[in-house]
Each structure stands twice: as structure tokens, then as C-alpha cells.
Amino acid sequence: IVEIRDHLMLIGLNRVPKRNAFDLDMYRALAVAYGELHRNPDLRCGVLFAHGDHFTGGIDLAEWAALLRQGRFPDLPEGAIDPLGLDESNRLRKPVVMAVQGICLTIGIELLLATDIRVAAANARFAQIEIKRGIFPAGGATARLMQEVGWGNAMRYLLTGDEFTAAEALRLGLVQEVVEPGKELARAVEIAQTVAAQ
């Protein structure tokens, strides 16, 4: 769901019954929203958040399995921008603030790593669990996580798939602020409004 608010684009994941698990349609819709944010001269900053109790349970593996076996990501519509920022020639050139609550698995962490400022609810729980599924974190975590949190910290979670808390994410530098649950979106919007005003 996309909402334009002054110079901000608010992008809300809305597949609540599936814990906002990314199917191919949601991934493409996010890419289309990023494309609009990128091109619209009136928009200065994005806010990525999720409806419901959880940011995302990760990818909908049944939908992605065939693509992952081929070692590729979904084809994107014309004008869409890769939300993971893996394609340097097709990257969003405007800042994005991200708000996270509940569980944030796999692609959720990789989206965090592709955004600029991250706010987490105190109840957020993170895990890069691909290793437990016998698949590769192909959305950028193996390269970017160590850049953000350091080699040992990245290996600690990439190689075990263990869950970590919002407090640990803040200690590592994966998120910049932790707020009371239910206030993460308002805080992310507040930060984005400050960015847009600059």
C-alpha cells in the first residue's frame, strides 16, 4: 500500500495473514513503488514499514523456489527499482527510513541493509535463517551484513541462523533506534520528515 504524504512516500507491506511473507507479486509491487519514489521529483524520502504484528516472515519459499534454483530474482516491470539494491545500475537514489516490528526474517534484514535509517520496535526479533533451510542469503546479507556489523558479528548470525533482539540489533548497528512497540512507524515518519526538510 502506497501513501504520499507531503514529500514522503510511505510504503506498507500488507500481506498480514501470511506474516507479510514476500510472494513474487509483493516483491514486484515494492520494486514499482521504489521506481516511483526514484522518479518523482516531489518525493524526497521513503518510509518502508509493514502492516500487522510482524514486518516479514521472509520469502514465500514455495513461490521463489524455482527462481532460486535458477540463481535469479524475479523479473521486474519497466521502471521498477530493485528493492534490495543489488543492481548498481538500477538502485534507488533517494533515502529510505525503515520501521520494523515483530518478526523480521531473511529478506527483511536484507531490506534493512539496503535502507538508510532503521527504527525497530522493542519487540522486534531478527534472524537470517537461510542456513537452516539449506539455501543461500542471496539478497545481499552475506556481503552487506559484515560491512554493517563487522565480520565476527555477521558470522555469528549468518552461520547459526540464531534469532536476535532489537536491543542486539541496536548494539550491532543494524538499527539506529529502538522505540516502544507501536511507535516505530511514527518515529520513522518523523525522521523522514526531517530528512525531506533538508
Secondary structure, 3 states (H helix, E strand, C coil): CEEEECCEEEEEECCHHHCCCECHHHHHHHHHHHHHHHHCCCCCEEEEEECCCCCECCECHHHHHHHHHHCCCCCCCCCCCCCCCCCHHHCCCCCEEEEECCEEECHHHHHHHCCCEEEEECCCEEECCHHHHCCCCCCCHHHHHHHHHCHHHHHHHHCCCCCEEHHHHHHHCCCCEEECCCCHHHHHHHHHHHHHHC
